[in-house]
Amino acid sequence: MGQKGCPIERAVTVLDGKWTLLILRELFLGTRRFGDLRRVLVDVSPKTLTDRLRELEAKGVVKRTIYPEIPPRVEYALTKKGERARPVIEALKEWGESLARS
């Protein structure tokens, strides 16, 4: 079954990749600037982080706000669509914790 017909496939397409899940984890804590995300996700390259944020923005999961300041300030936050992924990420967190205990 193609992506349009399978809801799990659609979800996995949005959540694809290690960094995507970790970016979402950070954005569940609140609005973040690019540099904040880079400091927390120490092993991600700037290019990969930029690519993932752009993908999430294109999918309507993340909102990018540019403030007309010098230098420009850019912030990333979850959209309502992105917030709806919270229970999925929480379930993954709980499952990961249970794996550490077993």
Backbone atoms as SQL, in Angstrom:
CREATE TABLE atoms (id INTEGER PRIMARY KEY, chain TEXT, resi INTEGER, resn TEXT, atom TEXT, x REAL, y REAL, z REAL);
INSERT INTO atoms VALUES
  (1, 'A', 1, 'MET', 'N', 0.851, -1.173, 0.000),
  (2, 'A', 1, 'MET', 'CA', 0.000, 0.000, 0.000),
  (3, 'A', 1, 'MET', 'C', 0.892, 1.230, 0.000),
  (4, 'A', 2, 'GLY', 'N', 0.569, 2.239, -0.779),
  (5, 'A', 2, 'GLY', 'CA', 1.363, 3.450, -0.888),
  (6, 'A', 2, 'GLY', 'C', 1.204, 4.357, 0.312),
  (7, 'A', 3, 'GLN', 'N', 2.041, 5.375, 0.369),
  (8, 'A', 3, 'GLN', 'CA', 2.063, 6.298, 1.499),
  (9, 'A', 3, 'GLN', 'C', 0.721, 6.959, 1.752),
  (10, 'A', 4, 'LYS', 'N', -0.005, 7.328, 0.708),
  (11, 'A', 4, 'LYS', 'CA', -1.268, 8.029, 0.901),
  (12, 'A', 4, 'LYS', 'C', -2.309, 7.174, 1.593),
  (13, 'A', 5, 'GLY', 'N', -2.234, 5.840, 1.421),
  (14, 'A', 5, 'GLY', 'CA', -3.242, 4.969, 1.987),
  (15, 'A', 5, 'GLY', 'C', -2.910, 4.433, 3.367),
  (16, 'A', 6, 'CYS', 'N', -1.662, 4.540, 3.781),
  (17, 'A', 6, 'CYS', 'CA', -1.249, 3.933, 5.053),
  (18, 'A', 6, 'CYS', 'C', -0.851, 5.014, 6.058),
  (19, 'A', 7, 'PRO', 'N', -1.626, 5.163, 7.136),
  (20, 'A', 7, 'PRO', 'CA', -1.314, 6.201, 8.108),
  (21, 'A', 7, 'PRO', 'C', 0.028, 5.981, 8.821),
  (22, 'A', 8, 'ILE', 'N', 0.416, 4.739, 9.029),
  (23, 'A', 8, 'ILE', 'CA', 1.702, 4.477, 9.679),
  (24, 'A', 8, 'ILE', 'C', 2.839, 4.923, 8.775),
  (25, 'A', 9, 'GLU', 'N', 2.708, 4.644, 7.501),
  (26, 'A', 9, 'GLU', 'CA', 3.738, 5.060, 6.544),
  (27, 'A', 9, 'GLU', 'C', 3.855, 6.588, 6.489),
  (28, 'A', 10, 'ARG', 'N', 2.712, 7.287, 6.535),
  (29, 'A', 10, 'ARG', 'CA', 2.739, 8.755, 6.554),
  (30, 'A', 10, 'ARG', 'C', 3.464, 9.264, 7.794),
  (31, 'A', 11, 'ALA', 'N', 3.174, 8.676, 8.948),
  (32, 'A', 11, 'ALA', 'CA', 3.808, 9.102, 10.203),
  (33, 'A', 11, 'ALA', 'C', 5.306, 8.841, 10.176),
  (34, 'A', 12, 'VAL', 'N', 5.691, 7.662, 9.711),
  (35, 'A', 12, 'VAL', 'CA', 7.111, 7.318, 9.655),
  (36, 'A', 12, 'VAL', 'C', 7.850, 8.240, 8.691),
  (37, 'A', 13, 'THR', 'N', 7.201, 8.643, 7.622),
  (38, 'A', 13, 'THR', 'CA', 7.818, 9.567, 6.674),
  (39, 'A', 13, 'THR', 'C', 8.141, 10.902, 7.350),
  (40, 'A', 14, 'VAL', 'N', 7.268, 11.368, 8.227),
  (41, 'A', 14, 'VAL', 'CA', 7.507, 12.621, 8.949),
  (42, 'A', 14, 'VAL', 'C', 8.588, 12.432, 10.007),
  (43, 'A', 15, 'LEU', 'N', 8.562, 11.321, 10.729),
  (44, 'A', 15, 'LEU', 'CA', 9.476, 11.091, 11.847),
  (45, 'A', 15, 'LEU', 'C', 10.785, 10.436, 11.443),
  (46, 'A', 16, 'ASP', 'N', 11.013, 10.283, 10.169),
  (47, 'A', 16, 'ASP', 'CA', 12.173, 9.578, 9.648),
  (48, 'A', 16, 'ASP', 'C', 13.484, 10.191, 10.137),
  (49, 'A', 17, 'GLY', 'N', 14.359, 9.366, 10.642),
  (50, 'A', 17, 'GLY', 'CA', 15.706, 9.788, 10.988),
  (51, 'A', 17, 'GLY', 'C', 15.912, 10.078, 12.459),
  (52, 'A', 18, 'LYS', 'N', 17.089, 9.739, 12.941),
  (53, 'A', 18, 'LYS', 'CA', 17.464, 9.926, 14.342),
  (54, 'A', 18, 'LYS', 'C', 17.326, 11.384, 14.762),
  (55, 'A', 19, 'TRP', 'N', 17.838, 12.274, 13.994),
  (56, 'A', 19, 'TRP', 'CA', 17.854, 13.681, 14.399),
  (57, 'A', 19, 'TRP', 'C', 16.462, 14.277, 14.441),
  (58, 'A', 20, 'THR', 'N', 15.591, 13.819, 13.586),
  (59, 'A', 20, 'THR', 'CA', 14.228, 14.348, 13.571),
  (60, 'A', 20, 'THR', 'C', 13.553, 14.121, 14.917),
  (61, 'A', 21, 'LEU', 'N', 13.650, 12.925, 15.440),
  (62, 'A', 21, 'LEU', 'CA', 13.036, 12.622, 16.732),
  (63, 'A', 21, 'LEU', 'C', 13.666, 13.442, 17.854),
  (64, 'A', 22, 'LEU', 'N', 14.979, 13.616, 17.807),
  (65, 'A', 22, 'LEU', 'CA', 15.655, 14.379, 18.848),
  (66, 'A', 22, 'LEU', 'C', 15.348, 15.872, 18.747),
  (67, 'A', 23, 'ILE', 'N', 15.188, 16.376, 17.550),
  (68, 'A', 23, 'ILE', 'CA', 14.773, 17.772, 17.360),
  (69, 'A', 23, 'ILE', 'C', 13.386, 17.963, 17.955),
  (70, 'A', 24, 'LEU', 'N', 12.480, 17.065, 17.653),
  (71, 'A', 24, 'LEU', 'CA', 11.132, 17.156, 18.209),
  (72, 'A', 24, 'LEU', 'C', 11.170, 17.094, 19.728),
  (73, 'A', 25, 'ARG', 'N', 11.983, 16.217, 20.268),
  (74, 'A', 25, 'ARG', 'CA', 12.121, 16.118, 21.732),
  (75, 'A', 25, 'ARG', 'C', 12.480, 17.483, 22.324),
  (76, 'A', 26, 'GLU', 'N', 13.403, 18.172, 21.703),
  (77, 'A', 26, 'GLU', 'CA', 13.818, 19.488, 22.203),
  (78, 'A', 26, 'GLU', 'C', 12.724, 20.535, 22.023),
  (79, 'A', 27, 'LEU', 'N', 12.020, 20.481, 20.915),
  (80, 'A', 27, 'LEU', 'CA', 10.976, 21.472, 20.660),
  (81, 'A', 27, 'LEU', 'C', 9.745, 21.249, 21.542),
  (82, 'A', 28, 'PHE', 'N', 9.578, 20.046, 22.071),
  (83, 'A', 28, 'PHE', 'CA', 8.496, 19.821, 23.036),
  (84, 'A', 28, 'PHE', 'C', 8.745, 20.628, 24.310),
  (85, 'A', 29, 'LEU', 'N', 9.992, 20.982, 24.547),
  (86, 'A', 29, 'LEU', 'CA', 10.342, 21.786, 25.725),
  (87, 'A', 29, 'LEU', 'C', 10.079, 23.271, 25.498),
  (88, 'A', 30, 'GLY', 'N', 9.875, 23.654, 24.246),
  (89, 'A', 30, 'GLY', 'CA', 9.588, 25.048, 23.941),
  (90, 'A', 30, 'GLY', 'C', 10.328, 25.522, 22.702),
  (91, 'A', 31, 'THR', 'N', 10.117, 26.777, 22.370),
  (92, 'A', 31, 'THR', 'CA', 10.741, 27.404, 21.207),
  (93, 'A', 31, 'THR', 'C', 12.261, 27.406, 21.376),
  (94, 'A', 32, 'ARG', 'N', 12.968, 27.120, 20.301),
  (95, 'A', 32, 'ARG', 'CA', 14.432, 27.063, 20.329),
  (96, 'A', 32, 'ARG', 'C', 15.021, 27.808, 19.143),
  (97, 'A', 33, 'ARG', 'N', 16.179, 28.365, 19.356),
  (98, 'A', 33, 'ARG', 'CA', 16.956, 28.950, 18.272),
  (99, 'A', 33, 'ARG', 'C', 17.889, 27.877, 17.724),
  (100, 'A', 34, 'PHE', 'N', 18.386, 28.105, 16.518),
  (101, 'A', 34, 'PHE', 'CA', 19.267, 27.137, 15.867),
  (102, 'A', 34, 'PHE', 'C', 20.455, 26.798, 16.765),
  (103, 'A', 35, 'GLY', 'N', 21.099, 27.829, 17.316),
  (104, 'A', 35, 'GLY', 'CA', 22.266, 27.611, 18.166),
  (105, 'A', 35, 'GLY', 'C', 21.943, 26.790, 19.399),
  (106, 'A', 36, 'ASP', 'N', 20.745, 26.984, 19.953),
  (107, 'A', 36, 'ASP', 'CA', 20.321, 26.189, 21.116),
  (108, 'A', 36, 'ASP', 'C', 20.245, 24.711, 20.741),
  (109, 'A', 37, 'LEU', 'N', 19.663, 24.445, 19.575),
  (110, 'A', 37, 'LEU', 'CA', 19.546, 23.049, 19.119),
  (111, 'A', 37, 'LEU', 'C', 20.928, 22.454, 18.872),
  (112, 'A', 38, 'ARG', 'N', 21.827, 23.243, 18.295),
  (113, 'A', 38, 'ARG', 'CA', 23.191, 22.756, 18.029),
  (114, 'A', 38, 'ARG', 'C', 23.917, 22.411, 19.325),
  (115, 'A', 39, 'ARG', 'N', 23.721, 23.216, 20.361),
  (116, 'A', 39, 'ARG', 'CA', 24.391, 22.960, 21.644),
  (117, 'A', 39, 'ARG', 'C', 23.886, 21.670, 22.301),
  (118, 'A', 40, 'VAL', 'N', 22.597, 21.408, 22.177),
  (119, 'A', 40, 'VAL', 'CA', 22.019, 20.217, 22.809),
  (120, 'A', 40, 'VAL', 'C', 22.295, 18.961, 21.986),
  (121, 'A', 41, 'LEU', 'N', 22.198, 19.086, 20.676),
  (122, 'A', 41, 'LEU', 'CA', 22.412, 17.944, 19.773),
  (123, 'A', 41, 'LEU', 'C', 23.854, 18.013, 19.258),
  (124, 'A', 42, 'VAL', 'N', 24.798, 17.745, 20.140),
  (125, 'A', 42, 'VAL', 'CA', 26.206, 18.023, 19.885),
  (126, 'A', 42, 'VAL', 'C', 26.789, 17.306, 18.661),
  (127, 'A', 43, 'ASP', 'N', 26.286, 16.150, 18.314),
  (128, 'A', 43, 'ASP', 'CA', 26.874, 15.391, 17.208),
  (129, 'A', 43, 'ASP', 'C', 26.249, 15.682, 15.844),
  (130, 'A', 44, 'VAL', 'N', 25.208, 16.516, 15.799),
  (131, 'A', 44, 'VAL', 'CA', 24.570, 16.809, 14.522),
  (132, 'A', 44, 'VAL', 'C', 25.359, 17.906, 13.812),
  (133, 'A', 45, 'SER', 'N', 25.542, 17.732, 12.506),
  (134, 'A', 45, 'SER', 'CA', 26.226, 18.775, 11.732),
  (135, 'A', 45, 'SER', 'C', 25.245, 19.909, 11.460),
  (136, 'A', 46, 'PRO', 'N', 25.756, 21.125, 11.280),
  (137, 'A', 46, 'PRO', 'CA', 24.861, 22.244, 10.965),
  (138, 'A', 46, 'PRO', 'C', 24.019, 21.978, 9.716),
  (139, 'A', 47, 'LYS', 'N', 24.616, 21.338, 8.700),
  (140, 'A', 47, 'LYS', 'CA', 23.873, 21.052, 7.461),
  (141, 'A', 47, 'LYS', 'C', 22.730, 20.079, 7.731),
  (142, 'A', 48, 'THR', 'N', 22.999, 19.024, 8.478),
  (143, 'A', 48, 'THR', 'CA', 21.955, 18.044, 8.786),
  (144, 'A', 48, 'THR', 'C', 20.837, 18.684, 9.603),
  (145, 'A', 49, 'LEU', 'N', 21.205, 19.498, 10.591),
  (146, 'A', 49, 'LEU', 'CA', 20.198, 20.162, 11.404),
  (147, 'A', 49, 'LEU', 'C', 19.346, 21.091, 10.548),
  (148, 'A', 50, 'THR', 'N', 19.988, 21.853, 9.686),
  (149, 'A', 50, 'THR', 'CA', 19.256, 22.745, 8.780),
  (150, 'A', 50, 'THR', 'C', 18.317, 21.950, 7.889),
  (151, 'A', 51, 'ASP', 'N', 18.830, 20.860, 7.316),
  (152, 'A', 51, 'ASP', 'CA', 18.002, 20.023, 6.426),
  (153, 'A', 51, 'ASP', 'C', 16.791, 19.461, 7.159),
  (154, 'A', 52, 'ARG', 'N', 17.002, 18.937, 8.369),
  (155, 'A', 52, 'ARG', 'CA', 15.894, 18.346, 9.121),
  (156, 'A', 52, 'ARG', 'C', 14.860, 19.404, 9.501),
  (157, 'A', 53, 'LEU', 'N', 15.324, 20.583, 9.930),
  (158, 'A', 53, 'LEU', 'CA', 14.387, 21.655, 10.281),
  (159, 'A', 53, 'LEU', 'C', 13.582, 22.091, 9.065),
  (160, 'A', 54, 'ARG', 'N', 14.226, 22.175, 7.921),
  (161, 'A', 54, 'ARG', 'CA', 13.510, 22.548, 6.687),
  (162, 'A', 54, 'ARG', 'C', 12.481, 21.497, 6.304),
  (163, 'A', 55, 'GLU', 'N', 12.854, 20.221, 6.450),
  (164, 'A', 55, 'GLU', 'CA', 11.913, 19.135, 6.142),
  (165, 'A', 55, 'GLU', 'C', 10.700, 19.195, 7.071),
  (166, 'A', 56, 'LEU', 'N', 10.953, 19.402, 8.357),
  (167, 'A', 56, 'LEU', 'CA', 9.860, 19.478, 9.318),
  (168, 'A', 56, 'LEU', 'C', 8.983, 20.702, 9.058),
  (169, 'A', 57, 'GLU', 'N', 9.590, 21.783, 8.639),
  (170, 'A', 57, 'GLU', 'CA', 8.821, 22.983, 8.290),
  (171, 'A', 57, 'GLU', 'C', 7.964, 22.721, 7.055),
  (172, 'A', 58, 'ALA', 'N', 8.550, 22.081, 6.041),
  (173, 'A', 58, 'ALA', 'CA', 7.816, 21.772, 4.813),
  (174, 'A', 58, 'ALA', 'C', 6.645, 20.826, 5.073),
  (175, 'A', 59, 'LYS', 'N', 6.783, 19.966, 6.075),
  (176, 'A', 59, 'LYS', 'CA', 5.721, 19.013, 6.414),
  (177, 'A', 59, 'LYS', 'C', 4.704, 19.610, 7.377),
  (178, 'A', 60, 'GLY', 'N', 4.916, 20.865, 7.773),
  (179, 'A', 60, 'GLY', 'CA', 3.961, 21.546, 8.637),
  (180, 'A', 60, 'GLY', 'C', 4.063, 21.184, 10.108),
  (181, 'A', 61, 'VAL', 'N', 5.193, 20.621, 10.503),
  (182, 'A', 61, 'VAL', 'CA', 5.383, 20.175, 11.876),
  (183, 'A', 61, 'VAL', 'C', 6.083, 21.249, 12.715),
  (184, 'A', 62, 'VAL', 'N', 6.942, 22.022, 12.064),
  (185, 'A', 62, 'VAL', 'CA', 7.717, 23.065, 12.733),
  (186, 'A', 62, 'VAL', 'C', 7.444, 24.396, 12.060),
  (187, 'A', 63, 'LYS', 'N', 7.357, 25.426, 12.874),
  (188, 'A', 63, 'LYS', 'CA', 7.190, 26.791, 12.372),
  (189, 'A', 63, 'LYS', 'C', 8.492, 27.543, 12.598),
  (190, 'A', 64, 'ARG', 'N', 8.961, 28.202, 11.557),
  (191, 'A', 64, 'ARG', 'CA', 10.191, 28.996, 11.612),
  (192, 'A', 64, 'ARG', 'C', 9.795, 30.461, 11.626),
  (193, 'A', 65, 'THR', 'N', 10.265, 31.203, 12.611),
  (194, 'A', 65, 'THR', 'CA', 9.957, 32.621, 12.709),
  (195, 'A', 65, 'THR', 'C', 11.260, 33.409, 12.625),
  (196, 'A', 66, 'ILE', 'N', 11.297, 34.341, 11.686),
  (197, 'A', 66, 'ILE', 'CA', 12.465, 35.202, 11.503),
  (198, 'A', 66, 'ILE', 'C', 12.113, 36.584, 12.023),
  (199, 'A', 67, 'TYR', 'N', 12.926, 37.089, 12.929),
  (200, 'A', 67, 'TYR', 'CA', 12.708, 38.415, 13.488),
  (201, 'A', 67, 'TYR', 'C', 13.608, 39.413, 12.769),
  (202, 'A', 68, 'PRO', 'N', 13.045, 40.545, 12.323),
  (203, 'A', 68, 'PRO', 'CA', 13.825, 41.525, 11.559),
  (204, 'A', 68, 'PRO', 'C', 14.753, 42.346, 12.459),
  (205, 'A', 69, 'GLU', 'N', 15.790, 41.692, 12.917),
  (206, 'A', 69, 'GLU', 'CA', 16.788, 42.332, 13.760),
  (207, 'A', 69, 'GLU', 'C', 18.140, 42.195, 13.094),
  (208, 'A', 70, 'ILE', 'N', 19.107, 42.904, 13.620),
  (209, 'A', 70, 'ILE', 'CA', 20.466, 42.757, 13.113),
  (210, 'A', 70, 'ILE', 'C', 21.329, 42.315, 14.286),
  (211, 'A', 71, 'PRO', 'N', 21.913, 41.120, 14.240),
  (212, 'A', 71, 'PRO', 'CA', 21.707, 40.099, 13.211),
  (213, 'A', 71, 'PRO', 'C', 20.312, 39.476, 13.340),
  (214, 'A', 72, 'PRO', 'N', 19.819, 38.892, 12.245),
  (215, 'A', 72, 'PRO', 'CA', 18.478, 38.289, 12.279),
  (216, 'A', 72, 'PRO', 'C', 18.399, 37.171, 13.327),
  (217, 'A', 73, 'ARG', 'N', 17.278, 37.109, 13.992),
  (218, 'A', 73, 'ARG', 'CA', 17.032, 36.052, 14.978),
  (219, 'A', 73, 'ARG', 'C', 15.991, 35.112, 14.380),
  (220, 'A', 74, 'VAL', 'N', 16.289, 33.816, 14.413),
  (221, 'A', 74, 'VAL', 'CA', 15.382, 32.802, 13.875),
  (222, 'A', 74, 'VAL', 'C', 15.040, 31.839, 15.002),
  (223, 'A', 75, 'GLU', 'N', 13.753, 31.582, 15.162),
  (224, 'A', 75, 'GLU', 'CA', 13.301, 30.644, 16.192),
  (225, 'A', 75, 'GLU', 'C', 12.451, 29.549, 15.561),
  (226, 'A', 76, 'TYR', 'N', 12.527, 28.386, 16.176),
  (227, 'A', 76, 'TYR', 'CA', 11.762, 27.225, 15.720),
  (228, 'A', 76, 'TYR', 'C', 10.831, 26.783, 16.841),
  (229, 'A', 77, 'ALA', 'N', 9.600, 26.474, 16.463),
  (230, 'A', 77, 'ALA', 'CA', 8.605, 25.998, 17.421),
  (231, 'A', 77, 'ALA', 'C', 7.729, 24.967, 16.728),
  (232, 'A', 78, 'LEU', 'N', 7.082, 24.154, 17.526),
  (233, 'A', 78, 'LEU', 'CA', 6.160, 23.167, 16.972),
  (234, 'A', 78, 'LEU', 'C', 4.853, 23.836, 16.569),
  (235, 'A', 79, 'THR', 'N', 4.275, 23.344, 15.503),
  (236, 'A', 79, 'THR', 'CA', 2.929, 23.745, 15.114),
  (237, 'A', 79, 'THR', 'C', 1.948, 22.838, 15.860),
  (238, 'A', 80, 'LYS', 'N', 0.665, 23.072, 15.667),
  (239, 'A', 80, 'LYS', 'CA', -0.335, 22.174, 16.277),
  (240, 'A', 80, 'LYS', 'C', -0.142, 20.749, 15.761),
  (241, 'A', 81, 'LYS', 'N', 0.162, 20.649, 14.481),
  (242, 'A', 81, 'LYS', 'CA', 0.410, 19.328, 13.890),
  (243, 'A', 81, 'LYS', 'C', 1.608, 18.663, 14.579),
  (244, 'A', 82, 'GLY', 'N', 2.655, 19.430, 14.841),
  (245, 'A', 82, 'GLY', 'CA', 3.828, 18.906, 15.515),
  (246, 'A', 82, 'GLY', 'C', 3.529, 18.500, 16.946),
  (247, 'A', 83, 'GLU', 'N', 2.726, 19.301, 17.637),
  (248, 'A', 83, 'GLU', 'CA', 2.341, 18.987, 19.018),
  (249, 'A', 83, 'GLU', 'C', 1.608, 17.656, 19.105),
  (250, 'A', 84, 'ARG', 'N', 0.884, 17.319, 18.056),
  (251, 'A', 84, 'ARG', 'CA', 0.128, 16.055, 18.074),
  (252, 'A', 84, 'ARG', 'C', 1.042, 14.833, 18.058),
  (253, 'A', 85, 'ALA', 'N', 2.326, 15.033, 17.791),
  (254, 'A', 85, 'ALA', 'CA', 3.276, 13.915, 17.824),
  (255, 'A', 85, 'ALA', 'C', 3.752, 13.631, 19.247),
  (256, 'A', 86, 'ARG', 'N', 3.413, 14.507, 20.190),
  (257, 'A', 86, 'ARG', 'CA', 3.901, 14.354, 21.567),
  (258, 'A', 86, 'ARG', 'C', 3.612, 12.966, 22.156),
  (259, 'A', 87, 'PRO', 'N', 2.382, 12.444, 22.074),
  (260, 'A', 87, 'PRO', 'CA', 2.138, 11.113, 22.668),
  (261, 'A', 87, 'PRO', 'C', 2.966, 10.008, 22.004),
  (262, 'A', 88, 'VAL', 'N', 3.260, 10.162, 20.737),
  (263, 'A', 88, 'VAL', 'CA', 4.074, 9.160, 20.032),
  (264, 'A', 88, 'VAL', 'C', 5.495, 9.186, 20.582),
  (265, 'A', 89, 'ILE', 'N', 6.042, 10.375, 20.737),
  (266, 'A', 89, 'ILE', 'CA', 7.408, 10.510, 21.247),
  (267, 'A', 89, 'ILE', 'C', 7.467, 10.069, 22.715),
  (268, 'A', 90, 'GLU', 'N', 6.445, 10.408, 23.484),
  (269, 'A', 90, 'GLU', 'CA', 6.394, 9.970, 24.882),
  (270, 'A', 90, 'GLU', 'C', 6.362, 8.446, 24.965),
  (271, 'A', 91, 'ALA', 'N', 5.595, 7.818, 24.075),
  (272, 'A', 91, 'ALA', 'CA', 5.531, 6.350, 24.054),
  (273, 'A', 91, 'ALA', 'C', 6.893, 5.760, 23.699),
  (274, 'A', 92, 'LEU', 'N', 7.606, 6.371, 22.751),
  (275, 'A', 92, 'LEU', 'CA', 8.948, 5.907, 22.401),
  (276, 'A', 92, 'LEU', 'C', 9.898, 6.058, 23.592),
  (277, 'A', 93, 'LYS', 'N', 9.768, 7.161, 24.313),
  (278, 'A', 93, 'LYS', 'CA', 10.601, 7.396, 25.492),
  (279, 'A', 93, 'LYS', 'C', 10.351, 6.312, 26.542),
  (280, 'A', 94, 'GLU', 'N', 9.083, 6.029, 26.816),
  (281, 'A', 94, 'GLU', 'CA', 8.747, 5.006, 27.800),
  (282, 'A', 94, 'GLU', 'C', 9.249, 3.635, 27.370),
  (283, 'A', 95, 'TRP', 'N', 9.111, 3.343, 26.089),
  (284, 'A', 95, 'TRP', 'CA', 9.590, 2.061, 25.579),
  (285, 'A', 95, 'TRP', 'C', 11.105, 1.986, 25.722),
  (286, 'A', 96, 'GLY', 'N', 11.803, 3.072, 25.385),
  (287, 'A', 96, 'GLY', 'CA', 13.265, 3.112, 25.534),
  (288, 'A', 96, 'GLY', 'C', 13.692, 2.924, 26.973),
  (289, 'A', 97, 'GLU', 'N', 12.953, 3.526, 27.907),
  (290, 'A', 97, 'GLU', 'CA', 13.267, 3.334, 29.320),
  (291, 'A', 97, 'GLU', 'C', 13.067, 1.889, 29.736),
  (292, 'A', 98, 'SER', 'N', 12.016, 1.247, 29.214),
  (293, 'A', 98, 'SER', 'CA', 11.774, -0.160, 29.565),
  (294, 'A', 98, 'SER', 'C', 12.861, -1.056, 28.989),
  (295, 'A', 99, 'LEU', 'N', 13.402, -0.701, 27.830),
  (296, 'A', 99, 'LEU', 'CA', 14.486, -1.499, 27.242),
  (297, 'A', 99, 'LEU', 'C', 15.747, -1.411, 28.093),
  (298, 'A', 100, 'ALA', 'N', 15.973, -0.229, 28.694),
  (299, 'A', 100, 'ALA', 'CA', 17.153, -0.057, 29.545),
  (300, 'A', 100, 'ALA', 'C', 17.036, -0.888, 30.821),
  (301, 'A', 101, 'ARG', 'N', 15.808, -1.137, 31.265),
  (302, 'A', 101, 'ARG', 'CA', 15.592, -1.904, 32.508),
  (303, 'A', 101, 'ARG', 'C', 15.630, -3.414, 32.271),
  (304, 'A', 102, 'SER', 'N', 15.461, -3.839, 31.034),
  (305, 'A', 102, 'SER', 'CA', 15.375, -5.291, 30.809),
  (306, 'A', 102, 'SER', 'C', 16.689, -5.914, 30.433);
